[in-house]
């Protein structure tokens, strides 16, 4: 052996060495464990203390080379030190540390002292003193580890409080754990609650390259899942023999033997789990558990802060109800898109989608169910667009789409039609079938200096144009729309002033019995006499009133005026039989105090309820059919007449006619105007008359303009008619409502 050869150079065999027992005895009386080596590096003498310490038998140990018992990592260093003493370079050495194998195979940490006694006749060799420092060094190592761990926890906590990036802190945390615990791997898992899984977010060891790629199902029987699910530490010393747990699937090939997992939680919520593992069997101590949990706690502070920041940022740019981007984020994204595309920005399409009559729905259903409706609408709109298109909620019932590559009218029509079709099917809310339609305004950049703000403004203007056309459709902005928008704003402002200023008028259009030509009643129609613009047509201001709260104010005023006129006619025997029809908007129909308000007006003016007929359009009924049925039944209970106006233009469903306590069906003028030359409209009109009569309903034809139309309606058996051919609307004082007053006109 190399060690023995090196020592032989300085030792010469001397068979006549004197006894050493007396010297060893004296040394051991001082409490030392002593041994003497010969020139070959073999043991010449082994004191009782040394024999006990090393677990060696004196008889069999004498003659054994000590170097063979040294740990290979310490051997050269110890041999070199002893050689320096043997050659006289050093008189002695103390504090020499080495690991020596005991007879039972275990290792001792020894502190050795070496002195040269070659000149001592009683020794003639090197004397070694041995002291067991295993426990001392272990305690020192534990203390050092503890200090490192405390420093790691303190550093991590300090950096967390300073606001360091949580991703970097996570890397520091796993690095500290791997270094101080001397484990094979460390993993940080993030709990994705809504997906019921855990994501491997950060790792060191064999799984380092898998971070961000591996997930674990929440029902896996692995320590990490239990740690987060039960908010407790999980320690597994022997995974192969533990029936409760197995290693995570991505670790099983590496065969971890022992694992320690702790939950990672912040002040407000759980985050995930922090786990360490050892390939060899290892017993994790309570101190290990405390350390790992301390790291997890410090990390939890930072991760919880990151999550809170992410949520705050998300709330700042997303709608709380639907989760969609809000107006701020939409405008930002739109502006960046326009800037990014530069000269090609003309293909960017902005679609503003507004639900028709949503305020009526919200008022009738209540805000909670209204919110549920918006959530369903959101999902339908999302499903109708391409994956790359952006859907945002601008506020209330208004949504916006940002679509690139909108290069043709056909493309615009296709997008708008898909959105509209997505809302076709009724939405079931709290057992009610709600029919929803939407009007859509579309804008494209028309100049190089277009901005997000100008595009949204133009889309809003186009939206109002779509609503003016009858709702449920879409319109593309052009410059003429801008002027219309300006006029619309002026009209709305002036209309708010018109009601208290007394500029509104009620005109009455007679309703005539076709068979006899007898006047049976009149429909109350609102008109606006503007001080400078003259008489403004209802088509110019009624849609504006319906889009705002003005329709409530105007509707109440018309009802009051019509009832006062009805009371006046009641005082004349010639007109005492007349009825008056008043239109109700969708908003009015859903007012909770509508029935009480009508009853109050009738009672105050002393009017027989049966002489007042309230007209409701199909579209108003279908906003919320269940609510409408309830409101109509309450009104009918007062003794009023109920008419369905514009029949045939909406849903024309026999099912709702059978459920509503309706008295009158009014055929829309669009059918009547063509019955003389269009066999299809003539057939539809005849079907409506037959349907209404089968339900014992009175039929009124609107928009009769000539004798041919009137004759055909008489042939079909239609009951009543209205139109310019019979009588134009006018103030009450200017029309002749006496029996038979229009017979000659009608027959002529």
PyMOL commands that set and color helices and strands:
alter all, ss='L'
color gray80, all
select helices_A, chain A and resi 2-8+21-29+48-54+58-61+66-69+72-86+134-161+166-181+193-195+208-210+223-230+239-241+249-254+286-317+327-347+358-365+367-384+409-422+452-468+479-501+538-546+550-570+586-589+594-605+609-611+618-623+625-637+654-659+669-672+679-694+707-716+732-734+743-747
alter helices_A, ss='H'
color red, helices_A
select strands_A, chain A and resi 33-37+43-46+92-101+107-116+126-132+185-192+197-204+215-217+234-236+258-265+270-278+349-355+390-395+398-403+427-429+432-434+438-444+474-476+504-513+519-530+534-536+579-584+612-617+641-647+664-667+698-701+720-721
alter strands_A, ss='S'
color yellow, strands_A
deselect
rebuild
show_as cartoon
